[in-house]
Amino acid sequence: MQGLMQNRPLALPLLLDHIDGQFAHKTVTTRQVGYVTETSYGELAVRIRRAAAVLDLLQVPARARVGTFAWNTQRHLELYLAVPCSNRVLHTLNHRLFADQLAYIVDDAEDDVLFVERSILDTVWDVIGRRSSVRHVVVIDDGDPAPLPDDPRILDYEELMASVAPAAGEFQIDDDRAAAALCYTSGTTGDPKGVLYDHRSIVVHALSLLTADSFGIRNSDVILPIVPMFHVNAWGLPYAALMCGADLVLPGVQTAPLELIHQLQDHRVTFTAAVATVWRSLLPYLKHHDLSALRQIVCGGGAVPLTLSQSYVEAVGLPLGNAWGMTETSPVVTGARQVVPGDESATEEERTARLSAPGAALPLCRLRIVGEDGEILPEDGESRGELQVAGPTIAGGYFGSRAGRDSFSDDGWLRTGDVATIDPYGHVSIVDRTKDLIKSGGEWISSVELEGVIMADPRVAEAVVIAVPSDQWGERPLACVVPAKGEVVTTDSVREFLATRVARWWIPDEVRVLDSIPKTATGKASKATLREQWSGVDPLVQAPGPAETRDDGARDGDG
C-alpha cells in the first residue's frame, strides 16, 4: 500500500515560487569594482525567467550542459536557477584550473553554450576558443576593459536578455531525479571526474543546511558566500538562501581581504563561509571593523587550526566552525557542534576545540568506518578506517568517463579516501587521507594530526606535512611551514615544540620554511605540488625511527 500524499517533485522550481512570492522583497547585493548592485528577489525571479528564454532563443537542447565561468554575482545566480529549471544542466567551471584540465572538462561535459564573465574571458579563451562542441560563448560584461575575441560565437548577455520576454508559466520538472547541475573534482588523483547532481539532491541538501544542527540558515540571515559559486555550488548556500528567503551578499571580484571585511561590516552579514586560507588573510583587519552582526562563521576545505579559531574568538567573539564534505557529497556531510551529550560542562576553550573537528552527520547522511579487510568498524572513537558515506545527497557514480568505479563499495557507499574515527555520539574525526598517510619503519604517521600539532605553535601560521623517501625507514615526514608574521621558525624550533607532544618517531627530521604554501584551485594546500618539489629530498636521520621507539606505544603490524 502506498501513501496518499501529492506526487510533487522535489525540484528547483519550488525555490522560484518562493522568491516570486513571499520573499519578493528580500535582496541580493553584488559588489563589483567601482559599483554595487542590489536587486529584489522579485526582480531576480523575472530575470531568471528571461535567462531561461535566452536559452530557448539559443536553441539549447533539453538536458544539454550549460557551462559558466563566473564569479559570485547576481547574474551567475540567475543561471543557477534558469538553467536547471528549464530542463538543462548547469555546469560551473573553475577558471583557476590548469588549461589541460579545463580542456578535458569542457570536452567531457560536451558543453553546448558557455556563459563567461568578461574579466575571466582572456584567461580561458585559449582553451574554450578551440572547443568544437561549444556553439555560443555568452559574455557577461562585468566592466572589465579586456577586448573581445573576433569570433562569431560571441554574444552579449544583456543584449540577449533585452531581446526576449520572460518565460511564461510554471517550469515543469516531472522527475526530481533529472540532472540539474554538474561539478568536476579537482583531479588530484587523475583526470577530473564529473559529479552530476539531480534536482532532488540539491533541494534536500539545501533543506539540510536550514536545520539547527547544521548551519541553521534562516529567513533573518544575511549570507555572504565567500566560497566560489564555481566550487560545488558554493557549498549549496545560494540555494539554501533562496529556499528560506535569506538576503544574499555576493562579493563578485572584490575578494581581497580588506574588501571582504568591508562587505561583512557594511552589509551586517550574519552568516559566512570560506576556507581557512581566507580566514587567515582577514586576521589583521578583524579588530578594526564592526563584525558584531555575525552569528556563525564556517570554515571548510580541511582541518580548522585551533589557533586560528581562537584568534577569531578574541577578535570577533565567535570561533570558526568546521564542516566536512566533498564534491561528491553536495558537499556538506557533517557539521561541528560545541556540546555533545555528557559534555555540557566543557570549558569555552574545549568547545572551541570541538568546533575545529568535522562534527556529526547531517540528518539524511549515513556514515561508516571500514577497515582494510572490508570489515565495518565500531563507532568507539578509537577504531580507524576509511570513511564511507551514503544518502540522497551522495554521488552513486561519475558522469562521462568510466573512471572512478573503485570510488564506490560493492554495496553502493562512496569511498571518501579519508581515514577517520567516529565516536559513540556520531562525531567524526578525520585522521588523514589514505594517500597522505606516511608509513615509516612499518608504522603509520598521520600527516593531518602532525600538521594540527605543528600549527598549535603560535609561531607557525601554516603547516603541511608530506612523505619523503628514506633509505632507512621507507618514508619520513617532511614539514613545510610558513612562520606567523614577525616570527622565526627553524627545524630545531619545530622539533623542540613537538618533542613533548607526539611520539618521537613522528617528529620530522627536516623542516622547510616557506613564504607561502602552494594552493590548489579551490584554496587548499597542494600536497601534490610539494611532493613534486621535494620528492628527491633525503633528510638526514636525526630522530630515532619507529623501530627504536617501542616505548611510545607502537606495535608491530599496526596499519
Stockholm file with secondary structure:
# STOCKHOLM 1.0

chainA/1-559         MQGLMQNRPLALPLLLDHIDGQFAHKTVTTRQVGYVTETSYGELAVRIRRAAAVLDLLQVPARARVGTFAWNTQRHLELYLAVPCSNRVLHTLNHRLFADQLAYIVDDAEDDVLFVERSILDTVWDVIGRRSSVRHVVVIDDGDPAPLPDDPRILDYEELMASVAPAAGEFQIDDDRAAAALCYTSGTTGDPKGVLYDHRSIVVHALSLLTADSFGIRNSDVILPIVPMFHVNAWGLPYAALMCGADLVLPGVQTAPLELIHQLQDHRVTFTAAVATVWRSLLPYLKHHDLSALRQIVCGGGAVPLTLSQSYVEAVGLPLGNAWGMTETSPVVTGARQVVPGDESATEEERTARLSAPGAALPLCRLRIVGEDGEILPEDGESRGELQVAGPTIAGGYFGSRAGRDSFSDDGWLRTGDVATIDPYGHVSIVDRTKDLIKSGGEWISSVELEGVIMADPRVAEAVVIAVPSDQWGERPLACVVPAKGEVVTTDSVREFLATRVARWWIPDEVRVLDSIPKTATGKASKATLREQWSGVDPLVQAPGPAETRDDGARDGDG
#=GR chainA/1-559 SS CCCCSCCCCCCTHHHHHHHTTTTTTCEEEEEETTEEEEEEHHHHHHHHHHHHHHHHHTTCCTTCEEEEECCBSHHHHHHHHHHHHTTCEEEECCTTSCHHHHHHHHHHHTCSEEEEEHHHHHHHHHHHTTCTTCCEEEEECCSCCCCCCCCTTEEEHHHHHHTSCCCCSCCCCSCTTSEEEEEECCCTTSSCCEEEEEHHHHHHHHHHHTSTTTTCCCTTCEEEECSCTTSHHHHTHHHHHHHHTCEEEECBTCCSHHHHHHHHHHTTCCEEEEEHHHHHHTGGGGGGSCCTTCCEEEEESSCCCHHHHHHHHHHHSCCEEEEEECGGGSSEEEECCSCCTTCTTCCHHHHHHHHTSCEEECTTCEEEEECTTSCBCCCSSSCCEEEEEESTTSCSSCBSSSTTGGGBCTTSCEEEEEEEEECTTCEEEEEEEGGGCEEETTEEECHHHHHHHHTTSTTEEEEEEEEEEETTTEEEEEEEEEECTTCCCCHHHHHHHHTTTSCGGGSCSEEEECSSCCBCTTSSBCHHHHHHHHTTCCCCCCSCCGGGCGGGTCCTTCC
#=GC SS_cons         CCCCSCCCCCCTHHHHHHHTTTTTTCEEEEEETTEEEEEEHHHHHHHHHHHHHHHHHTTCCTTCEEEEECCBSHHHHHHHHHHHHTTCEEEECCTTSCHHHHHHHHHHHTCSEEEEEHHHHHHHHHHHTTCTTCCEEEEECCSCCCCCCCCTTEEEHHHHHHTSCCCCSCCCCSCTTSEEEEEECCCTTSSCCEEEEEHHHHHHHHHHHTSTTTTCCCTTCEEEECSCTTSHHHHTHHHHHHHHTCEEEECBTCCSHHHHHHHHHHTTCCEEEEEHHHHHHTGGGGGGSCCTTCCEEEEESSCCCHHHHHHHHHHHSCCEEEEEECGGGSSEEEECCSCCTTCTTCCHHHHHHHHTSCEEECTTCEEEEECTTSCBCCCSSSCCEEEEEESTTSCSSCBSSSTTGGGBCTTSCEEEEEEEEECTTCEEEEEEEGGGCEEETTEEECHHHHHHHHTTSTTEEEEEEEEEEETTTEEEEEEEEEECTTCCCCHHHHHHHHTTTSCGGGSCSEEEECSSCCBCTTSSBCHHHHHHHHTTCCCCCCSCCGGGCGGGTCCTTCC
//
